[in-house]
Amino acid sequence: MGRLTTHVLDAAHGCPGQGIAIELFRVEGDRLERIATRTTNDDGRCDSPLLEGDSFRSGVYQLQFSAGDYYRARGVTMPDPAFLDVVVLRFGIDANQSHYHVPLLISPYSYSTYRGS
Protein backbone atom coordinates (compact mmCIF):
# COMPACT_ATOMS: atom_id res chain seq x y z
CA MET A 1 0.00 0.00 0.00
CA GLY A 2 1.30 3.42 -0.95
CA ARG A 3 1.38 6.61 1.06
CA LEU A 4 2.07 10.34 0.74
CA THR A 5 4.01 12.19 3.43
CA THR A 6 5.56 15.63 3.82
CA HIS A 7 8.06 17.47 6.02
CA VAL A 8 8.58 21.23 6.39
CA LEU A 9 11.90 22.83 7.35
CA ASP A 10 12.25 26.53 8.16
CA ALA A 11 15.48 27.72 6.51
CA ALA A 12 15.17 31.21 8.00
CA HIS A 13 15.31 29.92 11.58
CA GLY A 14 17.15 26.63 11.05
CA CYS A 15 14.43 24.45 12.55
CA PRO A 16 11.44 22.28 11.67
CA GLY A 17 8.35 24.18 10.51
CA GLN A 18 6.11 23.51 13.52
CA GLY A 19 2.38 24.31 13.42
CA ILE A 20 2.07 24.85 9.67
CA ALA A 21 -1.41 24.24 8.24
CA ILE A 22 -1.39 21.98 5.18
CA GLU A 23 -4.20 21.18 2.76
CA LEU A 24 -4.11 18.39 0.18
CA PHE A 25 -6.32 18.54 -2.91
CA ARG A 26 -6.96 16.09 -5.73
CA VAL A 27 -7.00 17.98 -9.04
CA GLU A 28 -9.99 16.94 -11.15
CA GLY A 29 -9.86 19.00 -14.37
CA ASP A 30 -10.48 22.61 -13.31
CA ARG A 31 -11.76 21.56 -9.89
CA LEU A 32 -9.89 21.02 -6.62
CA GLU A 33 -11.27 18.40 -4.24
CA ARG A 34 -9.90 18.84 -0.71
CA ILE A 35 -9.08 15.42 0.67
CA ALA A 36 -6.90 16.09 3.72
CA THR A 37 -5.89 18.80 6.17
CA ARG A 38 -3.08 18.52 8.66
CA THR A 39 -0.90 20.66 10.91
CA THR A 40 2.80 19.91 11.25
CA ASN A 41 4.08 18.64 14.58
CA ASP A 42 7.21 19.67 16.55
CA ASP A 43 9.38 17.89 13.97
CA GLY A 44 7.74 19.66 11.00
CA ARG A 45 6.00 16.43 9.97
CA CYS A 46 2.38 15.28 9.98
CA ASP A 47 1.40 12.69 12.56
CA SER A 48 -0.12 10.50 9.85
CA PRO A 49 0.26 10.18 6.06
CA LEU A 50 -1.74 12.60 3.91
CA LEU A 51 -2.77 9.69 1.70
CA GLU A 52 -2.63 5.96 2.29
CA GLY A 53 -4.55 2.77 1.62
CA ASP A 54 -7.44 3.00 -0.83
CA SER A 55 -7.19 6.79 -1.05
CA PHE A 56 -3.66 6.51 -2.52
CA ARG A 57 -4.54 6.64 -6.24
CA SER A 58 -2.81 7.80 -9.38
CA GLY A 59 -3.56 11.37 -10.34
CA VAL A 60 -2.62 15.02 -9.97
CA TYR A 61 -2.52 16.49 -6.46
CA GLN A 62 -1.90 19.88 -4.92
CA LEU A 63 -0.40 20.60 -1.51
CA GLN A 64 -0.92 24.05 0.02
CA PHE A 65 1.29 25.14 2.92
CA SER A 66 0.27 28.22 4.97
CA ALA A 67 3.79 29.64 5.18
CA GLY A 68 2.74 33.28 5.67
CA ASP A 69 0.56 32.43 8.68
CA TYR A 70 3.45 30.42 10.13
CA TYR A 71 5.93 33.32 9.85
CA ARG A 72 3.45 35.89 11.16
CA ALA A 73 2.79 33.64 14.19
CA ARG A 74 6.56 33.54 14.78
CA GLY A 75 6.60 37.35 14.89
CA VAL A 76 8.35 37.80 11.55
CA THR A 77 7.52 41.17 9.98
CA MET A 78 5.99 40.37 6.61
CA PRO A 79 5.32 42.82 3.78
CA ASP A 80 1.69 43.43 2.87
CA PRO A 81 1.01 41.51 0.75
CA ALA A 82 3.48 38.80 1.76
CA PHE A 83 5.83 37.65 -0.98
CA LEU A 84 5.03 34.01 -0.09
CA ASP A 85 1.79 33.48 1.75
CA VAL A 86 0.52 30.08 0.64
CA VAL A 87 3.06 27.80 -1.05
CA VAL A 88 1.30 25.69 -3.67
CA LEU A 89 2.89 22.50 -5.01
CA ARG A 90 1.15 20.59 -7.83
CA PHE A 91 2.51 17.13 -8.61
CA GLY A 92 1.54 13.75 -10.00
CA ILE A 93 1.32 10.40 -8.23
CA ASP A 94 1.69 7.01 -9.86
CA ALA A 95 -0.08 4.59 -7.50
CA ASN A 96 2.29 1.82 -8.60
CA GLN A 97 4.98 3.57 -6.55
CA SER A 98 4.96 2.75 -2.85
CA HIS A 99 5.84 6.10 -1.24
CA TYR A 100 5.84 9.74 -2.20
CA HIS A 101 7.54 12.10 0.24
CA VAL A 102 7.29 15.80 -0.62
CA PRO A 103 9.55 17.88 1.66
CA LEU A 104 9.38 21.68 1.69
CA LEU A 105 12.19 24.04 2.67
CA ILE A 106 10.80 27.54 3.30
CA SER A 107 11.76 31.08 4.19
CA PRO A 108 9.65 34.25 3.88
CA TYR A 109 11.12 34.84 0.40
CA SER A 110 11.87 31.41 -1.07
CA TYR A 111 11.07 27.74 -1.06
CA SER A 112 12.32 24.52 -2.57
CA THR A 113 10.96 21.01 -2.82
CA TYR A 114 11.79 17.63 -4.33
CA ARG A 115 10.55 14.07 -4.31
CA GLY A 116 12.16 12.60 -1.23
CA SER A 117 12.31 9.10 0.13
Secondary structure, 3 states (H helix, E strand, C coil): CCEEEEEEEECCCCEECCCCEEEEEEEECCEEEEEEEEECCCCCECCCCCEEHHHCCCEEEEEEECHHHHHHHCCCCCCCCCCCCCEEEEEEECCCCCEEEEEEEEECCEEEECCEC
